[in-house]
Amino acid sequence: MTAMPSGSASRLPAMQTEQNFEESSVDAEESTLTQLLQVSRIVLRQGIDLLDNHITSNDQLTVHSQYLPGSTIGKHLRHSRDHFELLLDSIKSSPPHVLSYDVRVRNTPMEQDCEAARAALLETIQHLEEVVPRADPSTPITLQAVTPFLHEFNTSFGRELWFAGLHCVHHWSMVRVIAGELNIKLSDDFGFAPSTLVYQGRDAAPLGKAKI
């Protein structure tokens, strides 16, 4: 039996611990991205379900809200999608990655046409599925924001992907208001934040069961 070199036995546990830590860190990053991708899919597919099963005409996309001046369902669909696309464009560019949500491309076809809106949301889901699994949630991003002062903040891809999903839910809540004005009945969980659904115990909702 070959003797182990002096000191190797004492170093082995430390080496294994370091390796296990590195593997667990990678697993945690993959888990974070998998979960964020799942949430992104769910909220964007809620928009597709809205178009497939609740909106009955293109005209309903362009009706201006009485309670939310300047708002239409089409505008909220476009604006919510924009945040995901701007983030993906940022992370796909060469570093340093710079992101601004203040970029606006208004009056796009998806604001006025159900088929165009559906295709745009599906395209964003596809982009997410292509980019997110290969990304690192800790990738640094410089966020530029006009408040109206120009500010810059240090953030990360994971944090902004989380924000894009939450931002989408926020705008779905406003879509819910406009839908109510048009006598369009939406599912009970549409436009509610996951934390609210969990608090209310709505386990049947896609984002309503706590996974802690």
CYANA upper distance limits for C-alpha pairs under 8 A (distance plus 0.5 A):
  4 MET  CA      8 SER  CA      7.03
  4 MET  CA      9 ALA  CA      7.83
  7 GLY  CA     11 ARG  CA      6.92
  8 SER  CA     12 LEU  CA      6.54
  9 ALA  CA     13 PRO  CA      7.98
 10 SER  CA     14 ALA  CA      8.01
 11 ARG  CA     15 MET  CA      6.70
 12 LEU  CA     16 GLN  CA      6.61
 13 PRO  CA     17 THR  CA      6.49
 14 ALA  CA     18 GLU  CA      6.67
 15 MET  CA     19 GLN  CA      6.69
 16 GLN  CA     20 ASN  CA      6.48
 17 THR  CA     21 PHE  CA      6.56
 18 GLU  CA     22 GLU  CA      6.74
 19 GLN  CA     23 GLU  CA      6.67
 20 ASN  CA     24 SER  CA      6.50
 21 PHE  CA     25 SER  CA      6.59
 22 GLU  CA     26 VAL  CA      6.83
 23 GLU  CA     27 ASP  CA      6.68
 24 SER  CA     28 ALA  CA      6.53
 25 SER  CA     29 GLU  CA      6.76
 26 VAL  CA     30 GLU  CA      6.71
 27 ASP  CA     31 SER  CA      6.50
 28 ALA  CA     32 THR  CA      6.57
 29 GLU  CA     33 LEU  CA      6.77
 29 GLU  CA    136 ASP  CA      7.59
 29 GLU  CA    137 PRO  CA      7.06
 30 GLU  CA     34 THR  CA      6.49
 30 GLU  CA    133 PRO  CA      7.97
 31 SER  CA     35 GLN  CA      6.59
 32 THR  CA     36 LEU  CA      6.63
 32 THR  CA    137 PRO  CA      8.02
 32 THR  CA    158 GLY  CA      8.31
 33 LEU  CA     37 LEU  CA      6.40
 33 LEU  CA    132 VAL  CA      7.07
 33 LEU  CA    133 PRO  CA      7.10
 33 LEU  CA    135 ALA  CA      8.47
 33 LEU  CA    136 ASP  CA      8.49
 33 LEU  CA    137 PRO  CA      7.18
 33 LEU  CA    158 GLY  CA      7.69
 34 THR  CA     38 GLN  CA      6.66
 34 THR  CA    133 PRO  CA      7.64
 35 GLN  CA     39 VAL  CA      6.81
 36 LEU  CA     40 SER  CA      6.64
 36 LEU  CA    158 GLY  CA      8.35
 36 LEU  CA    161 LEU  CA      7.29
 36 LEU  CA    162 TRP  CA      6.76
 37 LEU  CA     41 ARG  CA      6.66
 37 LEU  CA    128 LEU  CA      7.56
 37 LEU  CA    129 GLU  CA      7.86
 37 LEU  CA    132 VAL  CA      7.35
 38 GLN  CA     42 ILE  CA      6.77
 39 VAL  CA     43 VAL  CA      6.81
 39 VAL  CA    165 GLY  CA      7.23
 39 VAL  CA    207 LEU  CA      8.03
 40 SER  CA     44 LEU  CA      6.69
 40 SER  CA    125 ILE  CA      8.27
 40 SER  CA    161 LEU  CA      8.47
 40 SER  CA    164 ALA  CA      8.33
 40 SER  CA    165 GLY  CA      5.90
 41 ARG  CA     45 ARG  CA      6.43
 41 ARG  CA    125 ILE  CA      6.65
 42 ILE  CA     46 GLN  CA      6.73
 42 ILE  CA    206 PRO  CA      7.76
 42 ILE  CA    207 LEU  CA      8.48
 43 VAL  CA     47 GLY  CA      7.30
 43 VAL  CA    165 GLY  CA      7.29
 43 VAL  CA    168 CYS  CA      7.37
 43 VAL  CA    169 VAL  CA      7.23
 44 LEU  CA     48 ILE  CA      7.12
 44 LEU  CA     81 ARG  CA      8.38
 44 LEU  CA    121 LEU  CA      6.92
 44 LEU  CA    125 ILE  CA      7.75
 44 LEU  CA    168 CYS  CA      8.32
 45 ARG  CA     49 ASP  CA      6.54
 45 ARG  CA    121 LEU  CA      8.21
 46 GLN  CA     50 LEU  CA      6.67
 46 GLN  CA    190 PHE  CA      7.68
 47 GLY  CA     51 LEU  CA      6.99
 47 GLY  CA     77 LEU  CA      7.67
 47 GLY  CA    121 LEU  CA      8.09
 47 GLY  CA    172 TRP  CA      8.41
 48 ILE  CA     52 ASP  CA      6.61
 48 ILE  CA    118 ARG  CA      6.23
 48 ILE  CA    121 LEU  CA      7.45
 48 ILE  CA    122 LEU  CA      8.37
 49 ASP  CA     53 ASN  CA      6.18
 49 ASP  CA     54 HIS  CA      7.88
 50 LEU  CA     54 HIS  CA      5.59
 50 LEU  CA     55 ILE  CA      6.69
 50 LEU  CA    186 LEU  CA      8.08
 51 LEU  CA     55 ILE  CA      5.58
 51 LEU  CA     56 THR  CA      8.28
 51 LEU  CA    114 CYS  CA      6.76
 51 LEU  CA    117 ALA  CA      8.47
 51 LEU  CA    118 ARG  CA      7.34
 54 HIS  CA    184 ILE  CA      7.07
 54 HIS  CA    185 LYS  CA      7.84
 54 HIS  CA    186 LEU  CA      7.57
 55 ILE  CA     60 GLN  CA      7.21
 55 ILE  CA     61 LEU  CA      8.37
 55 ILE  CA    184 ILE  CA      8.08
 56 THR  CA     60 GLN  CA      7.88
 57 SER  CA     61 LEU  CA      8.13
 57 SER  CA    114 CYS  CA      8.04
 58 ASN  CA     62 THR  CA      7.86
 58 ASN  CA    112 GLN  CA      6.54
 58 ASN  CA    113 ASP  CA      5.76
 58 ASN  CA    114 CYS  CA      6.26
 59 ASP  CA     63 VAL  CA      7.12
 59 ASP  CA    112 GLN  CA      7.80
 60 GLN  CA     73 ILE  CA      7.91
 60 GLN  CA    182 LEU  CA      8.23
 61 LEU  CA     72 THR  CA      6.67
 61 LEU  CA     73 ILE  CA      5.41
 61 LEU  CA     74 GLY  CA      5.07
 61 LEU  CA     75 LYS  CA      8.40
 61 LEU  CA    111 GLU  CA      7.00
 61 LEU  CA    112 GLN  CA      6.23
 61 LEU  CA    113 ASP  CA      7.83
 61 LEU  CA    114 CYS  CA      8.13
 62 THR  CA     72 THR  CA      5.88
 62 THR  CA     73 ILE  CA      7.10
 62 THR  CA     74 GLY  CA      6.55
 62 THR  CA     75 LYS  CA      8.43
 62 THR  CA    111 GLU  CA      7.57
 62 THR  CA    112 GLN  CA      6.54
 63 VAL  CA     72 THR  CA      6.15
 63 VAL  CA     73 ILE  CA      7.97
 64 HIS  CA     68 LEU  CA      8.47
 64 HIS  CA     69 PRO  CA      7.53
 64 HIS  CA     70 GLY  CA      6.55
 64 HIS  CA     71 SER  CA      6.05
 64 HIS  CA     72 THR  CA      5.51
 65 SER  CA     69 PRO  CA      6.35
 65 SER  CA     70 GLY  CA      7.30
 65 SER  CA     71 SER  CA      6.06
 65 SER  CA     72 THR  CA      6.68
 65 SER  CA    178 ILE  CA      6.22
 65 SER  CA    181 GLU  CA      7.95
 66 GLN  CA    181 GLU  CA      8.45
 67 TYR  CA    177 VAL  CA      8.49
 67 TYR  CA    178 ILE  CA      8.46
 68 LEU  CA    174 MET  CA      8.41
 68 LEU  CA    178 ILE  CA      8.45
 71 SER  CA     75 LYS  CA      7.11
 71 SER  CA     76 HIS  CA      7.79
 72 THR  CA     76 HIS  CA      6.99
 72 THR  CA    175 VAL  CA      8.14
 72 THR  CA    178 ILE  CA      7.68
 73 ILE  CA     77 LEU  CA      6.78
 73 ILE  CA    111 GLU  CA      8.09
 73 ILE  CA    175 VAL  CA      5.98
 73 ILE  CA    178 ILE  CA      7.33
 73 ILE  CA    179 ALA  CA      8.28
 74 GLY  CA     78 ARG  CA      6.77
 74 GLY  CA    110 MET  CA      7.06
 74 GLY  CA    111 GLU  CA      4.32
 74 GLY  CA    112 GLN  CA      6.53
 74 GLY  CA    117 ALA  CA      8.32
 75 LYS  CA     79 HIS  CA      6.50
 75 LYS  CA    111 GLU  CA      5.83
 76 HIS  CA     80 SER  CA      6.47
 76 HIS  CA    171 HIS  CA      6.51
 76 HIS  CA    172 TRP  CA      7.94
 76 HIS  CA    174 MET  CA      8.30
 76 HIS  CA    175 VAL  CA      7.29
 77 LEU  CA     81 ARG  CA      6.80
 77 LEU  CA    110 MET  CA      8.17
 77 LEU  CA    111 GLU  CA      7.56
 77 LEU  CA    117 ALA  CA      7.91
 77 LEU  CA    171 HIS  CA      8.44
 78 ARG  CA     82 ASP  CA      6.61
 78 ARG  CA    108 THR  CA      8.21
 78 ARG  CA    110 MET  CA      6.95
 78 ARG  CA    111 GLU  CA      6.67
 78 ARG  CA    117 ALA  CA      8.13
 79 HIS  CA     83 HIS  CA      7.32
 80 SER  CA     84 PHE  CA      7.85
 80 SER  CA    164 ALA  CA      8.23
 80 SER  CA    167 HIS  CA      7.46
 80 SER  CA    168 CYS  CA      5.53
 80 SER  CA    171 HIS  CA      7.21
 81 ARG  CA     85 GLU  CA      6.95
 81 ARG  CA    120 ALA  CA      8.47
 81 ARG  CA    121 LEU  CA      7.21
 81 ARG  CA    124 THR  CA      7.64
 81 ARG  CA    168 CYS  CA      8.16
 82 ASP  CA     86 LEU  CA      6.44
 82 ASP  CA    104 ARG  CA      8.45
 83 HIS  CA     87 LEU  CA      6.69
 83 HIS  CA    101 TYR  CA      6.78
 83 HIS  CA    164 ALA  CA      6.34
 84 PHE  CA     88 LEU  CA      6.71
 84 PHE  CA    124 THR  CA      7.78
 84 PHE  CA    161 LEU  CA      7.87
 84 PHE  CA    164 ALA  CA      6.37
 85 GLU  CA     89 ASP  CA      6.53
 85 GLU  CA    124 THR  CA      7.26
 86 LEU  CA     90 SER  CA      6.68
 86 LEU  CA     99 LEU  CA      7.54
 86 LEU  CA    100 SER  CA      7.91
 86 LEU  CA    101 TYR  CA      7.33
 87 LEU  CA     91 ILE  CA      6.85
 87 LEU  CA     99 LEU  CA      7.03
 87 LEU  CA    157 PHE  CA      8.31
 87 LEU  CA    160 GLU  CA      7.78
 87 LEU  CA    161 LEU  CA      7.94
 88 LEU  CA     92 LYS  CA      6.58
 88 LEU  CA    127 HIS  CA      8.22
 88 LEU  CA    128 LEU  CA      7.97
 88 LEU  CA    131 VAL  CA      7.80
 89 ASP  CA     93 SER  CA      6.81
 90 SER  CA     97 HIS  CA      6.15
 90 SER  CA     98 VAL  CA      6.50
 90 SER  CA     99 LEU  CA      6.19
 91 ILE  CA     97 HIS  CA      6.59
 91 ILE  CA    141 ILE  CA      8.43
 91 ILE  CA    157 PHE  CA      7.76
 92 LYS  CA    131 VAL  CA      8.41
 93 SER  CA     97 HIS  CA      7.10
 96 PRO  CA    140 PRO  CA      8.40
 96 PRO  CA    141 ILE  CA      7.61
 96 PRO  CA    142 THR  CA      8.23
 97 HIS  CA    140 PRO  CA      7.57
 97 HIS  CA    141 ILE  CA      5.46
 97 HIS  CA    142 THR  CA      6.72
 98 VAL  CA    141 ILE  CA      6.20
 98 VAL  CA    142 THR  CA      5.27
 98 VAL  CA    143 LEU  CA      6.50
 98 VAL  CA    144 GLN  CA      7.77
 99 LEU  CA    141 ILE  CA      7.34
 99 LEU  CA    142 THR  CA      6.61
 99 LEU  CA    143 LEU  CA      5.35
 99 LEU  CA    144 GLN  CA      6.58
100 SER  CA    143 LEU  CA      6.40
100 SER  CA    144 GLN  CA      5.50
100 SER  CA    145 ALA  CA      6.70
101 TYR  CA    144 GLN  CA      8.28
101 TYR  CA    145 ALA  CA      7.70
102 ASP  CA    145 ALA  CA      7.33
102 ASP  CA    146 VAL  CA      7.65
107 ASN  CA    111 GLU  CA      6.85
108 THR  CA    112 GLN  CA      8.10
109 PRO  CA    113 ASP  CA      6.41
109 PRO  CA    116 ALA  CA      6.46
109 PRO  CA    117 ALA  CA      7.74
110 MET  CA    114 CYS  CA      7.16
110 MET  CA    115 GLU  CA      8.07
110 MET  CA    116 ALA  CA      5.21
110 MET  CA    117 ALA  CA      4.41
110 MET  CA    118 ARG  CA      8.15
110 MET  CA    120 ALA  CA      7.43
111 GLU  CA    117 ALA  CA      7.29
112 GLN  CA    117 ALA  CA      8.40
113 ASP  CA    117 ALA  CA      6.66
114 CYS  CA    118 ARG  CA      6.56
115 GLU  CA    119 ALA  CA      6.62
116 ALA  CA    120 ALA  CA      6.60
117 ALA  CA    121 LEU  CA      6.75
118 ARG  CA    122 LEU  CA      6.73
119 ALA  CA    123 GLU  CA      6.55
120 ALA  CA    124 THR  CA      6.82
121 LEU  CA    125 ILE  CA      6.89
122 LEU  CA    126 GLN  CA      6.78
123 GLU  CA    127 HIS  CA      6.71
124 THR  CA    128 LEU  CA      6.65
125 ILE  CA    129 GLU  CA      6.73
126 GLN  CA    130 GLU  CA      6.78
127 HIS  CA    131 VAL  CA      6.66
128 LEU  CA    132 VAL  CA      5.99
129 GLU  CA    133 PRO  CA      7.23
130 GLU  CA    134 ARG  CA      8.11
131 VAL  CA    135 ALA  CA      6.83
135 ALA  CA    139 THR  CA      8.33
136 ASP  CA    157 PHE  CA      7.74
136 ASP  CA    158 GLY  CA      8.04
137 PRO  CA    156 SER  CA      7.05
137 PRO  CA    157 PHE  CA      5.57
137 PRO  CA    158 GLY  CA      4.51
137 PRO  CA    159 ARG  CA      7.92
138 SER  CA    156 SER  CA      5.84
138 SER  CA    157 PHE  CA      6.63
138 SER  CA    158 GLY  CA      6.69
139 THR  CA    156 SER  CA      5.83
139 THR  CA    157 PHE  CA      6.03
139 THR  CA    158 GLY  CA      8.19
140 PRO  CA    154 ASN  CA      7.55
140 PRO  CA    155 THR  CA      6.39
140 PRO  CA    156 SER  CA      5.00
140 PRO  CA    157 PHE  CA      7.10
141 ILE  CA    154 ASN  CA      6.62
141 ILE  CA    155 THR  CA      5.68
141 ILE  CA    156 SER  CA      5.59
141 ILE  CA    157 PHE  CA      7.03
142 THR  CA    152 GLU  CA      6.94
142 THR  CA    153 PHE  CA      6.23
142 THR  CA    154 ASN  CA      5.49
142 THR  CA    155 THR  CA      6.61
142 THR  CA    156 SER  CA      8.48
143 LEU  CA    152 GLU  CA      5.97
143 LEU  CA    153 PHE  CA      5.57
143 LEU  CA    154 ASN  CA      6.78
143 LEU  CA    155 THR  CA      7.09
144 GLN  CA    150 LEU  CA      7.43
144 GLN  CA    151 HIS  CA      6.21
144 GLN  CA    152 GLU  CA      5.06
144 GLN  CA    153 PHE  CA      7.08
145 ALA  CA    149 PHE  CA      8.32
145 ALA  CA    150 LEU  CA      6.21
145 ALA  CA    151 HIS  CA      5.75
145 ALA  CA    152 GLU  CA      6.87
146 VAL  CA    150 LEU  CA      5.07
146 VAL  CA    151 HIS  CA      6.83
147 THR  CA    151 HIS  CA      8.04
155 THR  CA    159 ARG  CA      7.26
155 THR  CA    160 GLU  CA      7.85
156 SER  CA    160 GLU  CA      6.82
157 PHE  CA    161 LEU  CA      6.59
158 GLY  CA    162 TRP  CA      6.78
159 ARG  CA    163 PHE  CA      6.77
160 GLU  CA    164 ALA  CA      6.55
161 LEU  CA    165 GLY  CA      7.01
162 TRP  CA    166 LEU  CA      6.93
163 PHE  CA    167 HIS  CA      6.32
164 ALA  CA    168 CYS  CA      6.61
165 GLY  CA    169 VAL  CA      6.96
166 LEU  CA    170 HIS  CA      6.81
166 LEU  CA    193 ALA  CA      7.59
167 HIS  CA    171 HIS  CA      6.96
168 CYS  CA    172 TRP  CA      6.69
169 VAL  CA    173 SER  CA      6.89
169 VAL  CA    190 PHE  CA      8.44
169 VAL  CA    191 GLY  CA      5.69
169 VAL  CA    192 PHE  CA      6.94
169 VAL  CA    193 ALA  CA      6.64
170 HIS  CA    174 MET  CA      7.48
170 HIS  CA    191 GLY  CA      6.94
170 HIS  CA    192 PHE  CA      8.08
170 HIS  CA    193 ALA  CA      7.89
171 HIS  CA    175 VAL  CA      6.79
171 HIS  CA    191 GLY  CA      7.73
172 TRP  CA    176 ARG  CA      6.61
172 TRP  CA    190 PHE  CA      7.24
172 TRP  CA    191 GLY  CA      4.90
172 TRP  CA    192 PHE  CA      8.39
173 SER  CA    177 VAL  CA      7.13
173 SER  CA    190 PHE  CA      7.59
173 SER  CA    191 GLY  CA      4.37
173 SER  CA    192 PHE  CA      6.99
174 MET  CA    178 ILE  CA      7.02
174 MET  CA    191 GLY  CA      7.99
175 VAL  CA    179 ALA  CA      6.48
175 VAL  CA    191 GLY  CA      8.15
176 ARG  CA    180 GLY  CA      6.67
176 ARG  CA    186 LEU  CA      7.67
176 ARG  CA    190 PHE  CA      7.77
176 ARG  CA    191 GLY  CA      7.01
177 VAL  CA    181 GLU  CA      7.06
178 ILE  CA    182 LEU  CA      6.99
179 ALA  CA    183 ASN  CA      6.70
179 ALA  CA    184 ILE  CA      5.42
179 ALA  CA    185 LYS  CA      7.51
179 ALA  CA    186 LEU  CA      8.16
180 GLY  CA    184 ILE  CA      6.07
180 GLY  CA    185 LYS  CA      7.22
186 LEU  CA    190 PHE  CA      7.08
189 ASP  CA    197 LEU  CA      7.79
189 ASP  CA    205 ALA  CA      6.70
192 PHE  CA    196 THR  CA      6.90
192 PHE  CA    197 LEU  CA      7.12
193 ALA  CA    197 LEU  CA      6.95
194 PRO  CA    198 VAL  CA      6.60
194 PRO  CA    207 LEU  CA      5.71
194 PRO  CA    208 GLY  CA      6.18
195 SER  CA    199 TYR  CA      6.57
195 SER  CA    208 GLY  CA      8.04
196 THR  CA    200 GLN  CA      6.63
196 THR  CA    208 GLY  CA      8.36
197 LEU  CA    201 GLY  CA      6.65
197 LEU  CA    202 ARG  CA      5.87
197 LEU  CA    203 ASP  CA      8.31
197 LEU  CA    205 ALA  CA      7.96
197 LEU  CA    207 LEU  CA      7.50
197 LEU  CA    208 GLY  CA      5.04
197 LEU  CA    209 LYS  CA      8.03
198 VAL  CA    202 ARG  CA      6.56
198 VAL  CA    203 ASP  CA      7.67
198 VAL  CA    207 LEU  CA      8.23
198 VAL  CA    208 GLY  CA      5.21
198 VAL  CA    209 LYS  CA      6.04
198 VAL  CA    210 ALA  CA      6.42
201 GLY  CA    208 GLY  CA      7.37
201 GLY  CA    209 LYS  CA      7.79
202 ARG  CA    208 GLY  CA      5.55
202 ARG  CA    209 LYS  CA      7.25
203 ASP  CA    207 LEU  CA      8.45
203 ASP  CA    208 GLY  CA      5.45
203 ASP  CA    209 LYS  CA      5.14
204 ALA  CA    208 GLY  CA      7.14
204 ALA  CA    209 LYS  CA      7.98
205 ALA  CA    209 LYS  CA      7.75
